[in-house]
């Protein structure tokens, strides 16, 4: 029989979800900027380059917050 820690390990986040979350956020930001006439002349590549450091910092912060966290909604009482 597995102990509680072993049972919950599969539910713990390893932080990799952070990259998807931050990626989606920054893709949305760039998309919104492209709709603004003031930014239409700026290429997507240039926008990504301008936001690169902010994106990496956001990934690190979100990863730190998600790492080793267990969401109660994900835990079922199967026992």
C-alpha positions as CSV (number, residue, x, y, z in Angstrom):
1,X,0.0,0.0,0.0
2,X,1.3,3.5,-0.9
3,X,1.8,6.1,1.7
4,X,0.1,9.5,1.4
5,X,3.2,11.2,-0.1
6,X,3.6,8.5,-2.8
7,X,-0.1,8.8,-3.6
8,X,0.1,12.6,-3.9
9,X,3.3,12.8,-5.8
10,X,1.6,12.2,-9.2
11,X,-0.6,15.2,-8.4
12,X,2.2,17.6,-7.6
13,X,3.2,20.1,-10.2
14,X,6.7,20.0,-11.5
15,X,6.5,23.6,-12.7
16,X,6.6,22.8,-16.5
17,X,3.0,24.1,-16.7
18,X,4.5,27.6,-16.2
19,X,6.0,27.7,-19.7
20,X,2.5,27.0,-21.3
21,X,0.8,29.6,-19.1
22,X,3.4,32.3,-19.7
23,X,3.6,31.5,-23.4
24,X,-0.1,31.9,-23.8
25,X,-0.1,35.2,-21.9
26,X,2.7,36.7,-23.9
27,X,1.2,35.4,-27.2
28,X,-2.0,37.2,-26.2
29,X,-0.1,40.4,-25.3
30,X,1.7,40.4,-28.7
31,X,-1.6,39.7,-30.5
32,X,-3.2,42.6,-28.7
33,X,-0.3,44.9,-29.5
34,X,-0.5,44.0,-33.2
35,X,-4.1,45.1,-33.3
36,X,-3.1,48.6,-32.1
37,X,-2.2,50.8,-35.1
38,X,0.8,52.2,-33.2
39,X,2.4,48.8,-33.1
40,X,1.5,47.4,-36.5
41,X,4.8,48.6,-38.0
42,X,6.7,46.6,-35.4
43,X,7.3,43.0,-36.4
44,X,6.3,40.1,-34.3
45,X,9.9,39.1,-34.0
46,X,10.8,42.6,-32.7
47,X,8.0,42.5,-30.2
48,X,9.1,39.0,-29.0
49,X,12.7,40.3,-28.7
50,X,11.6,43.3,-26.7
51,X,9.6,41.2,-24.3
52,X,12.1,38.3,-24.1
53,X,13.5,39.2,-20.7
54,X,10.1,39.9,-19.2
55,X,8.9,36.5,-20.5
56,X,11.8,34.6,-19.0
57,X,11.3,36.4,-15.6
58,X,7.6,35.6,-15.7
59,X,8.3,31.9,-16.5
60,X,10.7,31.7,-13.6
61,X,8.2,33.3,-11.2
62,X,5.3,31.2,-12.3
63,X,7.4,28.1,-12.2
64,X,8.6,28.9,-8.7
65,X,5.0,29.3,-7.6
66,X,3.8,26.1,-9.2
67,X,6.6,23.8,-8.3
68,X,5.7,21.2,-5.8
69,X,2.2,22.5,-5.4
70,X,-0.8,20.2,-5.2
71,X,-4.2,21.5,-6.3
72,X,-6.9,20.2,-4.0
73,X,-9.3,20.0,-7.0
74,X,-6.9,17.4,-8.5
75,X,-6.9,15.1,-5.5
76,X,-9.6,12.5,-5.3
77,X,-10.3,10.3,-2.4
78,X,-9.9,6.9,-4.2
79,X,-9.1,5.0,-1.1
